[in-house]
């Protein structure tokens, strides 16, 4: 039987690529919520900016955990 396609290398990189989709969507939702809230009530933009940075940091932490686990498990 002939092999039509073969995956060479670490499959963990494919898993991390798929896992990075979630934080990417999460960052988009955080920034969309900030833009929408600032457009509705411009006077609260300064207060909401704190929550923007906190939400961005927490969502990006998930992507970093995925990157670290891809190297730790695959190594």
C-alpha positions as CSV (number, residue, x, y, z in Angstrom):
1,X,0.0,0.0,0.0
2,X,1.4,3.4,-1.0
3,X,1.5,6.3,1.5
4,X,0.0,9.3,-0.1
5,X,0.8,11.8,2.7
6,X,3.1,11.5,5.7
7,X,3.4,13.8,8.7
8,X,7.0,14.2,9.7
9,X,8.3,16.0,12.7
10,X,6.5,16.8,15.9
11,X,2.7,16.6,16.0
12,X,2.8,19.0,19.0
13,X,3.4,21.9,16.6
14,X,0.1,21.1,14.9
15,X,-1.6,20.9,18.3
16,X,-0.2,24.2,19.4
17,X,-1.4,25.8,16.1
18,X,-4.9,24.6,16.8
19,X,-4.7,25.6,20.5
20,X,-3.7,29.2,19.5
21,X,-7.0,29.7,17.7
22,X,-8.8,29.9,21.1
23,X,-6.7,32.8,22.5
24,X,-6.8,34.5,19.2
25,X,-10.6,34.6,19.3
26,X,-10.5,35.5,23.0
27,X,-8.3,38.6,22.3
28,X,-10.6,39.7,19.5
29,X,-13.6,39.4,21.8
30,X,-11.9,41.4,24.6
31,X,-11.0,44.2,22.3
32,X,-14.4,44.2,20.6
33,X,-16.1,44.5,24.0
34,X,-13.8,47.4,24.9
35,X,-14.4,49.3,21.7
36,X,-18.2,48.8,22.0
37,X,-18.3,49.9,25.6
38,X,-16.1,53.0,24.8
39,X,-18.4,53.9,21.9
40,X,-21.5,53.6,24.1
41,X,-20.1,55.5,27.1
42,X,-16.9,57.4,26.2
43,X,-16.6,58.8,29.8
44,X,-15.9,55.3,31.1
45,X,-13.1,54.5,28.6
46,X,-10.4,55.1,31.2
47,X,-12.0,52.7,33.7
48,X,-12.6,50.1,31.0
49,X,-9.0,50.2,29.9
50,X,-7.9,48.5,33.1
51,X,-10.2,45.6,32.4
52,X,-9.0,45.5,28.8
53,X,-5.4,45.0,29.9
54,X,-6.3,42.5,32.5
55,X,-8.5,40.5,30.0
56,X,-5.8,40.6,27.4
57,X,-3.1,39.4,29.8
58,X,-5.2,36.5,31.0
59,X,-6.2,35.4,27.5
60,X,-2.6,35.6,26.3
61,X,-1.4,33.5,29.3
62,X,-3.4,30.6,27.8
63,X,-1.5,30.9,24.6
64,X,1.8,30.9,26.5
65,X,0.8,27.9,28.5
66,X,0.0,26.1,25.3
67,X,3.4,27.0,23.8
68,X,5.2,25.8,26.9
69,X,3.3,22.6,27.0
70,X,4.0,21.9,23.3
71,X,7.7,22.0,24.0
72,X,7.6,20.3,27.4
73,X,5.5,17.3,26.3
74,X,7.1,17.0,22.9
75,X,10.7,17.3,24.1
